[in-house]
Amino acid sequence: MIVAIAIQNIPEGTSVAIPMAEAGFGRGRQFWAAVATSAPQPVGAGERAGPSAGLLGGAALMLALSFVLGV
């Protein structure tokens, strides 16, 4: 699972950094923006192991998923 997330982070970070480069942002700012897009993933991975095993409870997970879906 860790390898799959790491592989997925490469195009995700690139998709954030390229438009920022076009907009004139510096490399440091691009790097930290790409890192910030991956920061929530460990929390989500913990939730996948079970709501009681993660950092968030079941209600918080439901709220987070509602936010992502735009409900």
N, C-alpha and C positions, 0 to 999 in steps of 0.2 A: 504494500500500500504506500509506503514511504517513497519508493522509487517511482511509482505511478504519479504521485502528487508532484514530485520533483520534476519529472519529465513534462507534466502539464504546465508547470510554472514557467518554463522557458518561453513558449509562445505567448502565454498570458502577460509576462513581463515585457516581452517585445512589443505586444500590441498596445501597451501603455507608453513605452519609451519612444517609439517611432513618431507618433503624433506630437509628443512633447518636443522632440528634436526639431521637427518641422516648425513648431511654434517658437523656437529659439531658446528653450530651457537648457540649462547646463547639464552636463553628465551626472553630476552629483544629485541634482534634483530629480533627474530621470531615474536614477538608481533607487533612490528612496521611495519614489512613487511606485515603482515596480515591486519593491519589497512590501510596501503597504498593501498592495493588492493581494498578497499572499498571507498576510498576518492573521486573518480570521480562520484560515484553514485548520490549524491545530485544534481550535475550539470545535469546529465542525467534525473533525475526525474523532474527537472525544465523544461527541454526541452520537456518532454512528455506533459507538460501542454500547450505547444504551444511555438514556437520559440521566440515570443515576450515576453513571460512570463519568459523564462529561462535566464540564465546568458550569453548564447551564442546566436548569431544571426543564421539565417537559413543557411547562407553560411558556418559558422564555424561548424555547426552541420553536414552538408554535407561533409566537409573536415574530420571531426572526424570519421564519419561512413566509409568513403573511406579508412582511415588509418586502421581501425579495420578490414575491409574486405580484406586488402592487395592490393588495387587497386593503 
